[in-house]
Amino acid sequence: MKISFIGDLALNGLIVEKKELNHSRFKEVSKLLKTMDLNISNLETPIIVHGNINPTKKLNGVILGTEKNILMDILKYININCVSIANNHIFDYSDNGIEETLQCLNSLKIKWNGIREKGTKNICTIVKKNNLRIGFLAYVDLSTNPKILSDSKYELNVLNVKNVIQDIRESRHDCDLLIVSLHWGKDYSNYFTKEQRKIAHRLINAGADLIMGHHPHVVQAYENYRGKRIFYSLGNLCHGDYYKEDKIKALRIKTKISIIALLNIESNKVDFIVTKEKKGNFIKVQPNIVWKNYYRLTLLKNQYKFIHCLLVIKESIFDRFYDFLFGYYRKPITEIMNIKNLKKIKYINEDINSLK
């Protein structure tokens, strides 16, 4: 039996506006994932319900969403079987957006975890495949800034370590393999933190078999701890490029690489597939790209202040400057000559503060 673990699925932007290209966009990924017995991902975009934008998010925050027919078509086409919806965008279209999304997933018979009605207990989602019971729990870290509506009928599964450990212990006897999905980490950083590592180890010690992480938009290291895998961040499988001020924009170029982790249950072996999202959100499997595991470098960063400072400078200045010049849809000379771009210097300070 083979299970794939996939990063963020954000089916927004051009994926909505030019939906006739979607099967071409996902063709290579679809071919790969249809060979798997189970495919698990984080669904980053709820269904758009016009007039229902989360009022808090509308005032301050990025709003992501997709259309029902697009969501259903892509999830079916790439053979997604189970998703986390514990993330910082599930409330973007308020309760109506959540309900539409859940109805869509249920109609496709896609299992999900990460949100529940208020006053109810978090129940482990069980997926039965090939005579195995695969348990799935999903949580979001409040540091990712989910705009939870106080009057919502729904409750998000928040990453509270003590509560998660209790959920793991209560679920352990009901499944043969227990997967914990965590929406956590620092945006655009290739390095997990000391605190994340401590949390991950505690969850494995409590009985989790595998941890799949997402949210930073970029790939981070993986760790083999006590024979169990921890994928701190698998990156974005896709995030729709979008129009802003009549110009097409994309997330930073470093977000366009992602990892699909393939677990063979019988051999307990993990293989990795690298994908790259090209301009226009065409996702290509990259057989010749070797994934750099940042694990040892991350440990050094978390141990030595000097290395930490160097990597913060790299990520907050050099990476951003490179993207400013050579990111998708960028024209270096035009960007340099545009005096309005001087205001972007403020983002360097924001990056440094966010990466401390």
N, C-alpha and C positions, 0 to 999 in steps of 0.2 A: 504494500500500500504506500502511495506517495501523496504527501501533503505539500502544498506551496504556501508560503507566507509572503504577502505582498504589502507594500507601503500604502501611501495615501492615494485614494481615487478621488480626484476633484474634477467632476464632469461639468465644468462651467465654461464661460468664454466662447472661444471658437467651436468647442465641442457642441455647444447649443446653437450658435449662430450659423455654422456650416455643417449641420448634422449629416448631410448627404455624404460626407467624407469619412464618417466614423468607422465604417467597416474597414476601410483602407488604413485608417489610423491604427486600429487595433488588430490588424490581420495577423501579424507575426506573434503577438502575445496570445491571441486566441488559439492559434495552432499549438503553442506550447502548453497552455493551461488546459486544453481539452484532453491532454494525455495524463493529467493528474486525477487522482481519486477525490481530492478535496482541495479547494482554493479559498484562502481566508485573506481578507483585506480590511482596511479602514475606509469606510465610506464618508468622505469629507463634505459632500454636498447633499443637503436635503432637497426635497422637491419645492420648487418655487410656488408660492401661493400669493398672488398679487393682492396688495393691500394689507398684508400680514407681516411686514418686516418687523423684526424685534425692535421696539422703540429705542432701547438702550444701544443696540448695535448701529441703528440708523444714525445716531448722534456721534458715535465714536467707534469705528471698527470696520474691518473688511467684511463684506457680506458675500457669501457664496451660495449658489443654488443651481439646480438643473431642472429640466422638464421631465415629466413623468414618462413620456414615451421614449425619451433618450435614455433615461436611467434603466428602464426595463429592457430596452434593446441591447445596451452595452453589457449589462450584468449577465444577460443570457448569452450573448455572443462570446464573452470571454470566460464563461463557465464559472462565475463566482457562486460559491455555495454558502458562505458564512461571512458576516461583516460585523465590525465594531461600529457603533454609532455614538460611542462615548468620546466626543471631541468638542472642540470649541466653536463648531459651526452648526451643530444639530439644532440649536435654538434660533438660527438666523431668520426663519420664517414662522416663528412662534409655534404655538401648539398645533395649528392647522398644518403647518409644514411637516411637523413630526408625524402627525396622524396620516397624512398622505404618503409619507415615506414608508411608514410601517405597513400600511395597506399594500403598497407596491411590493415590498419585500415578501410579505406573506403570500401574495398572489403568485409570486415566482417560486415559492417554497424555499426561500433563502433564509437561513437561520441568522439571528442577530442577538446582540447583547450590548448593554451599555446604558440603557434607560428603562425606567419602569414607572408605573403610576405611583403617585405619592401615597405613602402609608403602606406600601407593599414591600415585601422582602426581595432582595436581589437573588434571583434563582439562576443557577448555572445552566447555560444552554448546552444541550447534549445533541451531538451529531452522531448518528449511527451509520458506520460505513464498514463493510467487509468484516462483520462480526466484532467490530471494535466500537467502544463508546468513547467519543472524543468530547471532553468538556471544554467549554469556552466562557471565559469571564473577561469583561472589558471595563476599563476605567479611564478617567481623564484627570490630569493634574490641574489644579486651580491656577497654577502659574501660567498656563496657556491662555488664560483669560476668557473662559466661556461666559457669555452673558446670559446667565440663568434667570429666567423670569420668575419673580417672587410669587405671582399668582397663577403659575402654570399648574396643570394637573399632573405634570410629569416631573420625575426626579432623576437627575443625572447620577450615574455611578462615579462618585468622586474618589480620587486616589487618597484614601486614608489608610495607612499601612496596617493599622490594627484591625480595621474592618475587612480589608482585603485578605489578611491572614485568616480571619474567622471564616470568610467565604470559601477560601481554599480548603480549609480543614473540613468544613461541612460538605463540600462537593467531592472531595477526594475519593470517597468510597463509591460514588456513583459513576465513575469513569475510569477508563484504562489509560487515558492520556489527558492531562489537564493543561490547557493553554491559557495564558493570561496576556491580554492585550493592554498596553499602556500608551496613552496619548500624553507625551511628556517631553522634556528637554528644551534646549535653547534654540530658537530660530537661527538657521543658517550656520550653525556651528557643527563641525565634524567630530566634536569631542563630547562625550558624556561627562557628567560631573561625579565627584566623590560620593555625593548624596545619592545619586541615581544608582551607583554601583552597590551601595549599602542596602538600598531598598530591594534591588533585584536579588541580591544574595539572600535576604530575609524571606522573600517570596519563594525562592527555590527551596530553602530550608524548611519552609512550611508545607511544601508538597507540590508546588507547581513544577511541571515538566519542561515547559518552554515559555519564554517571554518574548513577545513581538512588540517592538516599539515603533512609534511614528510621531510626527508633528514637526520636527525641525526643518523639514523640506529637503534635507540632505542626508546622505548615507553616513552613519557612524559605525563604530567598531562592533564586532560580535565577540562574545566570550563563551568559553566552554567551562562551566563551573559545576563541579561534582558530577560530571557526565551529562549535565543539562545545558541547553543552549539559551543564551541571552542575546537577542538582536536589539541593540539599543535604539537604532533607527534604520529603517529600510529605505527611507527616502520617499520621493513622489514617483509613483508609476506614471501619473499624469496630473497636470494642473493646467487648465485651459488658458492659452494666451488670450488677451483681451484688448478691447479698444478703450483708450482714454484720451480725451481731447482730440478725437479723430485720428489718433496715431495708435498703431498696434504695439502692445507692450507684452513683456513676458517676465516671469520671475527670474531671479539671478541664474546665470548659466550653470552654476554648480548644482542647482536643483534639478537639472535635466538628466542626471544619472541616478538610477535606482537599482536596487538589488531584489531579486526574487529568490528566496531561500527554499530549496527543495529537500524535504526530509523523507528518507526511505525508512519506514517504520521497522521493517524486518531487520535491516542491517544497521539501523541507527546511524546512518551516514547522511551528511548534509552536502549537497552541491549548491553552487551559486550561479545564477544567471544575471548578467549585467544588461540593463536596458538603457537606452538613450532616447530621450524625447526630442525630436528634431523640430525645426520651425513648423508652425502650423499644427503641432501636437501629434505628429506621426511618430509612433513608438517603435523603435527598432531594437531587436535583440543583437547584442554586441559580442559575438563569439571570441573576438580577438582582444577584448579589453580585460585586463586582469584587475580584479577588485583589490584595492589597497585596504587592508585591515589596519585601522588606526589604533589598535588596542594598546600595544606597548607605548606608543607615543602619547596616548591619552593618559596612561598611568604616570608617565614622566611629567606630563603637564599638571596632573593633580598632585604630584609629590613635590615638584620643584618650582618655586615662584619665578625663577628666571625663564624657564621654558614656558611656563604659563604666560608670562608677559610677551614673549616672542610670538607665540601662537595667537594671542589676542591681537597683536599688531598686524600679523599676517591676515587674519580673518576680517578685521575691522577696517583696515586701510588698503592693503595690497589686493585682497580678493575683491573688495568693492570697486577699487579703481580699475582693475582688469575688467570687471563686468561693465563698468561705466563706458569703457572704450570698445569692448569686443563682445558684449552680451548680445543675445538675439535681437535682431532688428535695430542694432546700434550702428551708427556711422561715426567713426572716431573723430574725424576732422569737424564734422557738423556738431558733435557733442562738445568739443573743446571750444569752438567759436561761439557757442550759445551762452551768452552771459547769464541767462536765467539759471543755468546749471550750477552757478556758484552757491546758490542756496542749499545745494545738496551736501555741502561740507558739514552741515549740522548733523547729518546722519552718521558721520564717523564717530562723533561723540556719543550718540545714542547707541551705536554698535558696541563701543568700548564699555559703556556702562552695562549693557545687556549681557556681555560676555564675561563680566567679572566673576 
